[in-house]
């Protein structure tokens, strides 16, 4: 399957580790990855939001627990969860790590390709 043949899933894909992450980002031109942990109430609250993003934007959306591959914590400088990372053409172009954000704010973040988005 080539990048142009990749089908954008309409719901978040669960990734297991850094290899899955690399493959997912390589497969999709625009990818949003939600770094979360189990038991995190903000992570649970944002899960439906990332589901909405998968349906409302052209981005492929994935969820990954960095505790399953601790190297990712350092590689992507994950200091809190949830952390949303936006990749375009395989490159990290944006980060949203301000806790819970609603669907509208995250759609704007994705559509602006990770440029700073203010909700005020």
N, C-alpha and C positions, 0 to 999 in steps of 0.2 A: 504494500500500500504506500502510495506517495503522499506527500503533504496535501496535494490538491484532491486526493481521493478520500482523505480523512473525513468521516462524518462527525459532526459536532453533536455529542450526546445531549439529550434534553433534560438530564438530571445529573447531579454530581457523581463522579466516579471515585471509588475508594482506592487509594494508592497505599502500598505496603511499605515502600522504602525509596531510597534515592534512585535506584535503578528504574523503578516504576515512574518516578517523577521525571527523570531524564527522558524516558521514552514518551511519556504523555506530552511533555513540552515540545519535543521534537516532532510529534505527530500533528500538532495543532498550531496554526498560525497565531492564534490568540488564546491564551490559557490563563485562567484564574485558579490559584491553588489556595485553599483554606487550611492553614496549619491550626490544628485544634488538639485538645486533650480530653480524655474521658473524665467526666465529673466536673467539668468547667461549665458553670451556668451560662456565661456569656457565649461560649462555644455552642451550647445547645440552642440558645436563643437565635444565633445567627445562621444555624443550619437551614431553616426554611428560606432565609434570605438568599443564601447561595444557590438553593434550588430554584428560586425565582430568577436569579441571574442566568442560570443555564438555559431557561426558557425565553428570557427577555433580551438577550444579547447574542452576538456571534461568538462569544467566548466559550470554549470548552471549560468545564468546571470540575475540579477534583478536590478531594479532602484527604489530608494526610496527618497522621499523628506523629509528630517528630520524635516522640519517645520510642517509637519503633525503629528509628535510625538516628541516633544522637549526633552523628556527624552533620546532619542537616541543620541542627540548631546553630552550630558554628558557621557552617557554609553560608547560610542565609541570615545570620545574625538575628535569630528569633529570640526576642527577650520577653515576649508576652503572647498569650493566646486570647482570642483568635488573632492571627496575623494573616492577612490576605496578600498574596504575592501575584503580580500580573506579569506575564511573559508574552512578548511579541516576537515572532520569528526566532524563538529560542533564547532570547535575551530578557533578563529581568528589567522591566521598565517602570514598575511601580510597586509600592508597599503601602498597605493600610493596616495600621496596628493601634487603633485608638479605641479598642473595645468594640462594643456593639454599634453597628451602623445599620440603618434601615435600607430597604431595597433601593429606594430612589438614590441615596448617596452612593451605594455600591455600583449601581448602573452608571451613574455619572462618572465614577472613578474608572470603570472599564471602558466606557465610550470615549473618555478623554485620554485613554491609553496611559493612565497612571500619573498624569500631570496633577499637581496639587489641586485638591478639591476642598473648598471650604463650604460648610453648611450654614454659615451665618449670613 
